[in-house]
Amino acid sequence: MNHSKIVNTEVIRLITIPISHYCEKVRWALDLLQIPYIEEKHVPAFHRSTTRKYGGSSVPLLVTKSGNFTDSTDILHYLDTIGSSGVSLYPEQPELRREVAELEELFDARLGVDVRNWGYFYRSGDRATMRKAWCKGTPVVERVGFEIAFPFISAKVRQVYSITAESAAASLQGIRDIFDKVDRILASGKPYLAGDKLSAADLTFAALAAPVLLPPEHPVLVSKIEELPIEMASVIKELQATPAGVYGLGLYREHRRV
């Protein structure tokens, strides 16, 4: 739940770029743990004037009375200490906790990066799509800035992330490798990726895989599969049909309530 009016409690601020799947990871955790917050959305590049004030350069960034958190995993650990929903993202058992940590790190470092790079190869040059992905709910001045600076921002994204046909192909293989790993974990009969309860590992996998799964429950995704380039849509259909894809879609259906 996203509360714009919060009474008798701390107002936590989540600074985001709307479409960022790392931001969705944190947004989902806040909603799941029933922690009131205000989301402050920014257009890429323009977000830096805000994040810089709080000691960060990228998003998500969480602003709290306890300090500012600039890494999605650090944010989830903090949120796990203040949630009141009875849900815990990190098991108490050391072995399970270590398993969750390893999977979360793997998904953050590889799946999230590969999904971002593969998607931007197809979509970062599409002004209309990126307007919906980057601008919804952002300040008017930033939306005007987007229209003026879009060619530069788009080119910068491709430069910073080294987006080429070759890197996109490598990223797609990386996505498939992670899905294969999740397939193998699920084949053991576990109800969740680590232990018998939903954890940060599950939430991270589903959130970071969302742009290649297109779950209907996602609060921000901007394209339907029939609107995508044929090659892109074909890959998404393939991934949706894997055990990992079915699992990720199921997590959204069962646990992503906004």
Buried (B, 14 or more C-beta within 10 A) or exposed (E): EEEEEEEEEEBBBBBBBBBBBBBBBBBBBBBBBEBBBBBBBBBBBBBBEBBEEBEBEBBBBBBBEEEBBBBBBEBBBBBBEEBEEEBBBBBEEEEBBEBBBEBBEBBBEBBBBBBBBBBBBBBBBBEEBBBBBBBBEBBEEBBEBBEEBBEEBBEBBBEEBEBEEEBBEEBBEBBBEBBEBBBEBBEEEEEBBBBEEBBBBBBBBBBBBBBBBBBEBBEBBBBEEEEBEEEBBEBBEEBBEBBBBBBBBEBBEEBBEE
